[in-house]
Amino acid sequence: MKNLATCNLYEFMAQTNRIRHSVSDWLKLVDLKGIRSKKIDFPEGATKEERDKIVSDTAGENINLMLEAALEKHPRETAEIIALCCFIDPADIPNYQSREFMGAFADMIGDTEVLRFFGSLMKLAQMAGLME
């Protein structure tokens, strides 16, 4: 199955733009920004170790909330992004077994150049104020 790591540059650019639109909609639905903005209240006089534990626990809770939003509340939208990474029209998702997507997706996210590219996009989005 084709994916972003195995396509030519022209395909990559066009598909990345489709994914960008899908991710933009997805971010609004799952409200990652809202989940991440949860204020941490530290007890008065908390030690560094206690503060570190509270931060770690909050991060774990946030990850669970993000996964809940992505996988349980919005599985169709999350699956759409995975399908687009594999050059599959989201309308055709039911015609594939999950293992077909998972193998291609795992190959893609295991590619360091693809990850570097998406990391660069995230940095640009943060600099432009699109993400925090």
VOSE-727864 format. One line per field, with one value per residue: x, y, z of N, C-alpha, C in turn; chain; residue number from 1; residue in three letters. Coordinates in Angstrom, 1 decimal, decimal comma. Layout:
N
n.east = (X/...)
n.north = (Y/...)
n.up = (Z/...)
ca.east = (X/...)
ca.north = (Y/...)
ca.up = (Z/...)
c.east = (X/...)
c.north = (Y/...)
c.up = (Z/...)
chain = (A/...)
resi = (NUM/...)
resn = (ALA/...)
***
This chain:
132
n.east = (0,9/0,6/2,2/3,0/5,7/6,5/5,9/6,1/7,5/5,7/3,2/3,4/3,4/0,8/-0,9/-0,1/-1,2/-4,0/-4,1/-3,4/-5,7/-7,6/-6,5/-6,6/-9,4/-9,8/-8,3/-9,8/-12,2/-11,3/-10,2/-7,5/-6,0/-7,6/-7,6/-4,9/-4,5/-5,3/-5,3/-2,8/-3,0/-1,0/-0,4/0,0/3,3/4,3/6,8/9,7/9,7/7,1/5,7/6,7/5,7/2,9/2,8/3,6/1,6/-0,6/0,1/-0,1/-2,9/-3,8/-2,9/-4,4/-7,0/-6,7/-6,3/-8,8/-10,5/-9,6/-9,7/-12,1/-14,3/-14,1/-13,5/-13,9/-12,9/-10,3/-9,5/-9,8/-7,5/-5,4/-6,1/-5,8/-3,0/-2,2/-3,0/-5,6/-9,0/-11,1/-13,8/-13,5/-12,6/-14,1/-13,6/-11,3/-9,1/-8,1/-5,5/-4,2/-3,9/-2,5/0,0/1,1/1,0/2,6/5,1/5,4/5,4/7,7/9,7/12,3/12,8/10,2/9,1/10,7/9,9/7,2/7,6/8,9/6,8/5,0/6,5/6,5/3,8/3,4/5,0/3,5/1,4/-0,7/-0,8/-0,3)
n.north = (-1,2/2,2/5,0/8,0/7,9/6,4/7,5/9,7/13,0/14,9/13,7/13,4/16,2/17,1/15,2/15,7/18,2/17,6/16,1/18,0/19,7/17,9/17,3/19,8/20,1/17,9/18,6/20,6/19,2/17,3/18,8/19,3/21,5/22,6/20,5/20,4/22,8/22,8/24,0/23,7/23,1/23,7/22,5/24,7/25,3/23,0/20,5/20,2/17,6/16,8/18,6/17,9/15,3/15,9/17,3/15,3/13,4/14,9/15,3/12,6/12,2/14,0/12,9/10,5/11,7/12,8/10,6/9,3/11,1/11,1/8,3/7,2/9,0/10,3/8,4/8,1/10,4/10,3/8,0/8,8/10,5/8,6/7,0/8,9/9,3/7,0/7,1/6,5/7,0/8,4/7,6/5,0/3,5/1,4/-0,8/-2,0/-3,9/-3,3/-4,0/-3,6/-0,9/-0,3/-1,5/-0,1/2,5/2,3/1,8/4,2/6,1/5,3/6,2/8,2/10,6/11,4/11,9/14,0/15,9/16,3/17,2/19,6/20,9/21,2/22,9/25,2/25,8/26,3/28,6/30,3/30,7/28,9/26,6/25,6)
n.up = (0,0/-0,9/0,7/2,5/2,7/0,6/-1,9/-4,8/-5,0/-6,0/-5,6/-2,9/-2,0/-2,9/-1,5/1,1/1,5/1,4/3,7/5,6/5,6/6,6/9,1/10,3/10,6/12,3/14,6/15,7/16,3/18,2/20,1/21,1/21,9/23,9/25,8/26,4/27,6/30,2/33,4/35,9/39,3/42,0/45,3/48,0/49,1/48,0/47,3/45,0/44,0/44,4/42,8/40,3/40,1/40,0/37,6/35,9/36,3/35,4/32,7/31,9/32,3/30,4/28,0/28,0/27,8/25,3/23,6/24,1/23,0/20,3/19,5/20,5/20,7/18,2/16,0/13,2/12,0/12,8/11,6/9,0/8,6/8,8/6,6/4,5/4,7/3,6/1,0/0,5/-0,3/2,0/1,9/1,1/3,2/4,6/2,9/3,4/5,5/8,9/9,5/7,1/6,8/9,2/8,8/6,6/7,7/9,9/8,7/7,5/9,6/10,8/9,2/9,2/7,8/6,9/9,4/10,3/8,4/9,1/11,7/11,2/9,9/12,1/13,7/12,2/12,1/14,8/15,1/13,5/15,0/14,9/16,3/19,7)
ca.east = (0,0/1,4/2,0/3,8/7,2/6,8/5,3/7,0/7,4/4,4/2,1/3,6/2,9/-0,7/-1,5/0,1/-2,2/-5,3/-4,0/-3,4/-7,1/-8,2/-5,9/-7,1/-10,7/-9,6/-7,8/-11,0/-13,1/-10,8/-9,9/-6,3/-5,6/-8,3/-7,1/-3,5/-4,5/-5,8/-4,4/-2,3/-3,0/-0,1/-0,7/1,0/4,4/4,7/8,2/9,9/9,3/5,6/5,3/7,1/4,7/1,6/3,0/3,6/0,2/-1,5/0,4/-0,7/-4,3/-4,1/-2,7/-5,6/-8,1/-6,5/-6,6/-10,2/-11,2/-9,3/-10,1/-13,4/-15,3/-13,9/-12,7/-14,0/-12,0/-8,9/-9,3/-9,6/-6,2/-4,6/-6,3/-5,1/-1,6/-2,0/-3,5/-6,9/-10,1/-11,8/-15,0/-13,2/-12,1/-14,7/-13,2/-9,9/-8,9/-7,3/-4,1/-3,6/-3,5/-1,5/1,4/1,6/1,1/3,8/6,2/5,5/5,9/9,0/10,6/12,8/12,6/8,8/8,9/11,4/9,1/6,0/8,1/9,1/5,4/4,5/7,2/6,0/2,4/3,5/5,5/2,5/0,3/-1,8/-0,8/0,5)
ca.north = (0,0/3,4/5,9/9,2/7,6/5,6/8,2/10,7/14,3/15,6/13,0/13,8/17,5/17,1/14,5/16,4/19,3/17,0/15,7/19,3/20,1/16,9/17,5/21,0/19,8/17,0/19,3/21,4/18,3/16,6/19,9/19,1/22,7/22,7/19,5/20,8/24,1/22,5/24,6/22,8/23,8/23,1/22,8/25,6/24,6/21,7/20,3/20,0/16,3/16,8/19,4/17,1/14,3/16,5/17,6/14,0/12,9/15,7/14,9/11,3/12,4/14,7/11,9/9,7/12,4/13,0/9,3/9,1/12,0/10,6/7,0/6,8/10,0/10,7/7,4/8,3/11,5/9,8/7,0/9,5/10,9/7,5/6,6/9,8/9,0/5,8/7,4/5,9/7,9/8,1/6,8/3,6/2,9/0,1/-1,8/-2,4/-4,4/-2,4/-4,4/-3,1/0,5/-0,3/-1,8/1,1/3,6/2,0/2,0/5,7/6,9/4,8/6,8/9,4/11,8/11,8/12,4/15,3/16,8/16,7/18,0/20,9/21,6/21,5/24,1/26,3/26,0/26,9/29,9/31,1/30,8/28,0/25,6/26,0)
ca.up = (0,0/-0,9/1,8/2,3/2,6/-0,7/-3,1/-5,4/-4,4/-6,4/-4,9/-1,5/-1,8/-3,0/-0,4/2,4/1,6/1,8/5,1/6,3/5,8/7,5/10,5/10,8/11,1/13,4/15,8/16,2/16,9/19,4/21,0/21,8/22,6/25,2/26,7/26,9/28,4/31,6/34,4/37,0/40,6/42,9/46,7/48,6/49,7/47,3/47,0/43,6/43,6/44,4/41,6/39,2/40,1/39,6/36,2/35,2/36,4/34,5/31,4/31,6/32,2/29,2/26,9/28,0/27,2/23,8/23,0/24,2/22,0/18,9/19,2/21,0/20,3/16,8/15,3/11,8/11,6/13,0/10,5/7,7/8,5/8,5/5,2/3,6/4,7/2,8/-0,3/0,4/-0,2/3,2/1,6/0,8/4,4/4,9/2,0/3,9/6,9/9,7/9,4/5,9/7,1/10,2/8,3/5,8/8,6/10,8/7,8/7,2/10,8/11,1/8,3/9,9/6,9/7,0/10,7/10,3/7,6/9,9/12,8/10,7/9,7/13,4/14,2/11,4/12,6/16,1/14,9/12,9/16,0/14,6/17,4/20,9)
c.east = (0,9/1,1/3,0/5,3/7,5/6,3/6,4/6,7/6,1/3,2/2,2/3,0/1,4/-1,4/-1,3/-0,9/-3,6/-5,2/-4,1/-4,8/-7,8/-7,7/-6,4/-8,6/-10,7/-9,2/-8,9/-11,9/-12,6/-10,3/-8,6/-5,8/-6,3/-7,9/-5,8/-3,5/-5,0/-4,8/-4,1/-2,3/-2,0/-0,4/0,4/2,1/4,8/6,2/8,4/9,5/7,8/5,1/5,6/6,1/3,3/1,7/2,9/2,2/-0,7/-1,2/-0,2/-2,2/-4,7/-3,9/-3,9/-6,8/-8,0/-6,8/-8,1/-10,9/-10,9/-9,8/-11,5/-14,5/-15,2/-13,1/-12,8/-13,0/-10,6/-8,6/-9,1/-8,2/-5,2/-4,8/-5,7/-3,6/-1,2/-2,6/-4,9/-8,0/-10,9/-13,1/-14,8/-12,7/-12,7/-14,3/-11,8/-10,0/-8,0/-5,8/-3,4/-3,1/-2,4/-0,1/1,9/1,8/2,4/5,1/6,5/6,0/7,2/10,1/11,1/12,7/11,2/8,5/9,5/10,5/7,9/6,4/8,3/7,8/4,8/5,2/6,7/4,6/2,5/4,0/4,4/1,3/-0,9/-1,9/0,0/1,0)
c.north = (1,2/4,2/7,1/9,0/6,9/6,3/9,2/12,0/15,0/15,0/13,4/15,2/17,6/16,4/15,1/17,6/18,8/16,7/16,9/19,7/19,2/17,1/18,8/20,8/18,9/17,7/20,1/20,4/17,7/17,6/19,7/20,3/22,9/21,7/19,9/22,0/24,0/23,1/23,6/23,6/23,0/23,5/23,8/24,9/23,3/21,6/20,1/18,6/16,2/17,5/18,6/15,9/14,8/16,8/16,3/13,4/13,6/15,4/13,5/11,4/13,0/13,7/11,0/10,4/12,6/11,7/9,0/9,9/11,5/9,3/6,6/7,8/10,4/9,7/7,6/9,3/11,1/8,8/7,7/10,0/9,8/7,0/7,6/9,7/7,8/5,9/6,7/6,9/7,5/7,3/5,3/2,8/1,5/-1,1/-2,4/-3,0/-3,4/-2,7/-3,8/-1,6/0,5/-0,5/-0,6/2,3/3,5/2,2/3,5/6,4/6,4/5,4/8,1/10,7/12,3/12,4/13,8/16,3/17,3/17,5/19,4/21,7/22,0/22,8/25,3/26,7/26,7/28,4/30,9/31,3/29,9/26,9/26,1/24,7)
c.up = (0,0/0,3/1,6/2,1/1,3/-1,9/-3,6/-4,8/-4,8/-5,7/-3,4/-1,2/-1,8/-1,8/0,9/2,6/2,0/3,3/6,0/6,6/6,8/8,9/11,1/11,4/12,4/14,7/16,5/17,0/18,2/20,5/21,8/22,5/23,9/26,2/27,3/27,7/29,8/32,6/35,5/38,3/41,5/44,4/47,2/49,3/49,1/47,0/45,4/43,1/43,5/43,2/40,4/39,0/39,6/38,1/35,4/35,2/35,5/33,1/31,0/31,5/30,8/28,0/26,9/27,4/25,7/23,1/23,0/23,1/20,5/18,6/19,5/20,5/18,8/16,0/13,8/11,3/11,8/11,9/9,2/7,5/8,1/7,1/4,2/3,6/3,8/1,4/-0,6/0,6/1,1/3,0/1,4/2,0/4,7/4,0/2,3/5,3/7,6/9,6/8,1/6,1/8,2/9,7/7,5/6,7/9,4/10,0/7,6/8,4/11,3/10,3/8,9/9,1/6,9/8,4/10,8/9,5/8,5/11,1/12,4/10,4/11,1/13,9/13,5/11,9/14,0/16,0/14,3/13,9/15,8/15,6/18,5/21,6)
chain = (A/A/A/A/A/A/A/A/A/A/A/A/A/A/A/A/A/A/A/A/A/A/A/A/A/A/A/A/A/A/A/A/A/A/A/A/A/A/A/A/A/A/A/A/A/A/A/A/A/A/A/A/A/A/A/A/A/A/A/A/A/A/A/A/A/A/A/A/A/A/A/A/A/A/A/A/A/A/A/A/A/A/A/A/A/A/A/A/A/A/A/A/A/A/A/A/A/A/A/A/A/A/A/A/A/A/A/A/A/A/A/A/A/A/A/A/A/A/A/A/A/A/A/A/A/A/A/A/A/A/A/A)
resi = (1/2/3/4/5/6/7/8/9/10/11/12/13/14/15/16/17/18/19/20/21/22/23/24/25/26/27/28/29/30/31/32/33/34/35/36/37/38/39/40/41/42/43/44/45/46/47/48/49/50/51/52/53/54/55/56/57/58/59/60/61/62/63/64/65/66/67/68/69/70/71/72/73/74/75/76/77/78/79/80/81/82/83/84/85/86/87/88/89/90/91/92/93/94/95/96/97/98/99/100/101/102/103/104/105/106/107/108/109/110/111/112/113/114/115/116/117/118/119/120/121/122/123/124/125/126/127/128/129/130/131/132)
resn = (MET/LYS/ASN/LEU/ALA/THR/CYS/ASN/LEU/TYR/GLU/PHE/MET/ALA/GLN/THR/ASN/ARG/ILE/ARG/HIS/SER/VAL/SER/ASP/TRP/LEU/LYS/LEU/VAL/ASP/LEU/LYS/GLY/ILE/ARG/SER/LYS/LYS/ILE/ASP/PHE/PRO/GLU/GLY/ALA/THR/LYS/GLU/GLU/ARG/ASP/LYS/ILE/VAL/SER/ASP/THR/ALA/GLY/GLU/ASN/ILE/ASN/LEU/MET/LEU/GLU/ALA/ALA/LEU/GLU/LYS/HIS/PRO/ARG/GLU/THR/ALA/GLU/ILE/ILE/ALA/LEU/CYS/CYS/PHE/ILE/ASP/PRO/ALA/ASP/ILE/PRO/ASN/TYR/GLN/SER/ARG/GLU/PHE/MET/GLY/ALA/PHE/ALA/ASP/MET/ILE/GLY/ASP/THR/GLU/VAL/LEU/ARG/PHE/PHE/GLY/SER/LEU/MET/LYS/LEU/ALA/GLN/MET/ALA/GLY/LEU/MET/GLU)
***
